[in-house]
Structures are given as structure tokens and as C-alpha cells.
Amino acid sequence: MEMNLPNILTWLRIVLIPVLGLLFLLPTPWANAAAAAVFGLASITDWLDGYLARRWNQMSAFGAFLDPVADKLIVAIALIIVVVESPGALLAIPAAIIIGREIAVSALREWMAELGLRASVAVGMVGKIKTTAQMVAILLLLYRHDLAGIPVWSIGLGLLYVAAGLTLYSMFLYMGAAVRAVQRIQG
């Protein structure tokens, strides 16, 4: 395992997961803002580690494995925190869609890698837009308080539904690409 800055940033994201959970549990008025700040930092490292790995040509098999694991873990924990804080179908449904899709697409990518077809289910532009909407939505939902009269939680909820819709759409794109790739090798 090569320890370069992109991999260190990925490890930082993993270390921030229990910090996010602990901040959520603190009985203080600033807990939501602190949790949102930690999630914001994790979101920035998600973008930065990939950018630096490509820019500095420090891509590694370990980084390619660990980065999506770290992303999925922090997103799943943050979504669970948001649902626990505001239980109900309004948040639980898009959270379940996002978490379920992440598990399904991860399994699909693993299967395609075993077939030597991992490139056929690579992340596309829809996935990047989905990730951006998802990260901003979670950040706003964690923060939760209106800011200068702006309904932060409502905007976050709307973005979460946008992210859930893009999540389903991108999952269908990945599955369609996988089916076509398998059909090509089966002749």
C-alpha cells in the first residue's frame, strides 16, 4: 500500500466517520454545524484525493479500491444520522434509495471487474452530478438551521430527492452498460 497524499486524504475521510457520528450525538447547540463542517471537509477530500491522484499521477489499485469505500461509508452514515434526527418516510425513502443503489452498483462493479469488464461501468457525468447534489443535500440536512432567512433544510431535502432520482437513473445506466458488455463477451 502506497502512502501518498491522495491515499492519506482517503484515510482521513474514513477517520472522519466516527467523528461525524460523535458530533451528531453531542447534546450541544453547535453539534449540527460541527457535523456539517466535518461532512463538508470529507466531501472536499473526496474531490481533492481524486484530483491530486490524477494530476500527480499517483493513482493506485489500493486508492481505487479504498476511495469508493470511504465515500459510500461516510454518505451512508450521514444519511442514517439525518434520518435518525428527522425520522419519517420523507427522508427515509430517498436515503434508502441512495444507500441501496450504492450497494447494488458496488456489487455490479465488483462482478464486472471479475469478468474483466470494469471499464464498462465507469463513473460518468450523471454520477458526478448525482454525487454533487447528494453531498450538498447531506451537508444542508446536517446543518439543518435556516441561514439568513434561507430554508437550508428544505433546500437540502429537495436536493436529496434530486440526488435520489439521479441515483436511480445512473443505476439503470450502469446496469444497461453491464448487460451490453456481458452480451458482447457471450457472443
Buried (B, 14 or more C-beta within 10 A) or exposed (E): EEEBEBBEBBBBBBEBBEBBBEBBEEEEEEBBBBBBBBBBBBBEBBBBBBEBBEEEEBBBEBBEEBBBEBBBBBBBBBBBBBBEBBEEEEBBBBBBBBBEBBEEBEEBBEBBEEEEBBEBBEBEEBBEBBBBBBBBBBBBBBBBEEEEEEEBBEBBBBBBBBBBBBBBBBBEBBBEBBEEBBEEEEE
